[in-house]
Amino acid sequence: MDSIWLEYAWALLILIGLEGLLSADNALVLAVIAKHLPDDQKKRAINYGIIMAFVFRFAALFAISFIANVWQIQAIGAAYLLYLGINHIVKARFGKKNEKNQEETKKEAAGKGFWPTVGKIAIADLAFAIDSILAAVALALGLPDSPLGNFGGMDGGKFLVVLIGGIAGLVLIKFAATWFVKLLSQRPALETTAYAIVAWVGVKLAVITLAHEDIGVLEHHFPHSTAWTLIFYGVLVAIALLGWFAPSNKKQVEKT
């Protein structure tokens, strides 16, 4: 029995680290979406975003079986994240960079308003909640059954692991979001990096969708394989490092 709890403790530590990565992505995206708002509204939008992240992740937690089995939900989340990420990257890379265009972009951002921004944050939070819960459940399902009975449609011990990991991730979002808001002013290239990460998380959800039993394009166990896990986090870290050391960041640091 002791060996079971040791296995659970180890899985929980891994999950907290995993949630930390996903929460950092979520917090960075939250900060980027609210970036155009005035400072007082920005803080409120971020606070609302954190509250919605709590609500969506807990709602997703109690709808595990629904999220895991309905591929359409996963596909919608993947499509939204891919659109959000690719749309920004294409505009940043191929958009006009003259002063008139930059002024129009500022006016467009200012015209989005507070509540439309909060709505955009809500959709992003929901997509990240789906990804977070699916990742946590995939890890928890590999654990042996506990003597705690069933809860939330799964073994009680496994449910607790997912729950504690989710709470840890939300706590990290709270602290990370405020830090990322300050960091974006010092390292502007991180904005595009954030959207690149969003698109890559969308790819991850797309892989999960394509491996669903009702789709069958990929092997059902592929999204949870060691090879895909290493590829996903390897690319994730590479994107983060490229964004951190981008030339525009260096120029900004030199000016300050």
N, C-alpha and C positions, 0 to 999 in steps of 0.2 A: 504493500500500500504506500509506503514512504517513497518508493521509486516513482510511483505515479505522480505524486505531488511535486517531486523534483523535476519531473518532465514538464509538468504544468508551469512551474516557476520559470524554467528555462524558456519555454514557449512564450510566456508573458514578457520576459525581458526582450526577446527578439521582436515581439509585436510592438512594444513601446518604442523601440528604435525605428521600426517600420512606420508606425504612426507619426513619429517625429518627422520623418522625411516627407510623408504625405501632407502633414500639417504645415510644414514650412512652405510647400508648394501652394497650399490653400491660402495661407497668410499673405504670401507674396502677391498672388493674384488679387486678393481682396484689397491690398494696398494699392495696386496698379489701377484697378477699376475705379477706386475712389479718389485717385490722384488729382483729377481736374477740379474737384470741389473746393470751396473755401475751407480754411482750416477748421472752423467750428463745425461745419457740416461734414467735413471729412471724418472727424472723430466720431460723430454720431453715426455716420454710415458704417464705419468699421465696427462700432459697438453693436449695431443692428446685425451686421454680417456675422459677428461672433455668436450672437444669440441665435440666429438662424442656423448656423453651423451646429450648435448644440441640438436644436429642435430636429433638424433633418437627420443627424447621425443617430439620435435616439429613436426617431421614427423608423429609420432604416434598420436599426438593431431589432426592433420588434416586427419587422417585415422581412426578416432574413430569407425565409423560404420563398416568399413572393419575388424578391429581387434576384435570388439565385436561380429561379426557375423560369422567369418570364424574360426571354431574350430581348423582347422589344424595348423593355425599360433600359437594359444595358446598351442597346443600339442607339437610343435617343440620347443617353448621356455621352456616349462616344462621339456621336455626330455633333453635338453642341460644343464639346471641348475642342474637337478638330476644327470646327468653324471659327470659334473664338480665337484659337491660336494662329491658324493659317491666315485668317483675314488680317490680323494685326501685322504679322510678319511680312506679308505681301505688300501692305501699305507702307510699312517702314522701309522695306528694301527697294521697292519700285515706284513709290509715290514721289511726287515732285517735292523738291526741297528748297524752293525759293521762299522769300519772305512772305509773299502774298498767300501762298499755300499754307504756311505755318500759322498765319493769322486766321485763316479760314478754319483750320483745324482747332485752334483755341476757341473760336466762336462756337463751333460745332460741339466741342466738349462742354463748354459752359451752358449750352442750350439743352443738354441732356437732363439737367435738373437733379434734385436730390432723390425723389422717389423712383424715377426711372433707373438711376444708378443703384439704388437699393434692390430694385427688382432684378437687375443684371447680376448683382452679387448673390442674390437668392438662388438663381438658376445655376450659377457656378458652384455654390455651396452644395446644392442638391446633387450635381454630377460628381463632385468630389466625395460626398457622403456615400454614394453608391460604390465608388471605387474603393474607399476606405473599408467599408463593411465587407465587401467581397474578398479583399485581401486578408482581412482578419479571420473571416470564416474559413477561407482556404487553409490558413495556418492551423486554426483550432480543430478542424475536422481530422487532422492527422494525429490528434491526441487520443489516448485510450479513454473509454467511458469511465466516468467518475461515479461514486456512490450517492450523488446529490440529486438523482432523478432527472426529470425533463423540465425545461422551462424555455419559453419563447420559441418552441418548435425544435429545440435541440437539447443535447445533454446539458444538465445544469452547470457542471464544471467548465465545459467549453463555453457556455454562454457567459459565465463570469469572466473568463479570460478575454473574450471579445469586448465585454462591457468595460472592464478596467483599462484595457488598451485604448478603447475609444475615448474614455474620460481623460487619459493621459494626453492623447492627441489634441483634445480640445483645450486643455490647459496650455499646451505649447502654442496653439494658435493665438490665444489671448496675449501671450508675451511677445510672440514673433511678429504679429501684425504691426504693433506700434513701432518696433525696431525697424521693420522693413520700410515703413513710411519715411523715416529719417534717412535710411540708407539710399532710397531711390533718388533723393536730391544730390547725393554725393556720387552715386554710380548710376547714371542714367541708362546705360546699356542693359542694366538688369531688368528694365521694363520689357524689352524684346525677349530677354532670357526667360522671363516669367511666362510669356505667351508660348515660347518654344516648349517649355516644360508642360504647359497646359495641353498643347497638341500631342506631346509624347504620352501623357496620361490618357488622352483620347485614343491613341493607338493601342494602349494597353487594354482599355475597355472594348475596343473593336476586336482585339484578339480573343478576349473572353467571350464575346458575342459569337464570333466565327467558330469557336470550339464548343458552343452549346450543342447539346444532344440533338436538338431539333434542326440545327443548321448543318453541322458536321463537316464544314470546310476544313477545319483543323482537328487534330486529335483532341479528345475531350480533356485529357490530362496535360496537354501542352502548356496552357497558361500557368500551371503550378509546377512545371518542371524546373530543374536546376538550371538548365541551359537558358531558358527564356528569362528566368529571374536574374541571372547574371547579366544577360544582354540588356534587360530593362534598366537595372540600376547602374550598370556601366555607362550607358548612354545618358542617363539622368545626371550622373556626377559630371560627365564630360560637358554637357550643356551648361551646368552650373559654373564649372571652372572657366569655360570660354566666356561666359557672361561677366564673370568676376574680373578677368584679366583683359577684357576688351579695351582697345585703344581709346575709345571715347571716355571710358572710366578714368584712364590714366591722365588724360588731358584735364578732366574735371578736377581730379585730385591736385594736379599741379597748380591750378588756378586758385584753389582754396588755401 
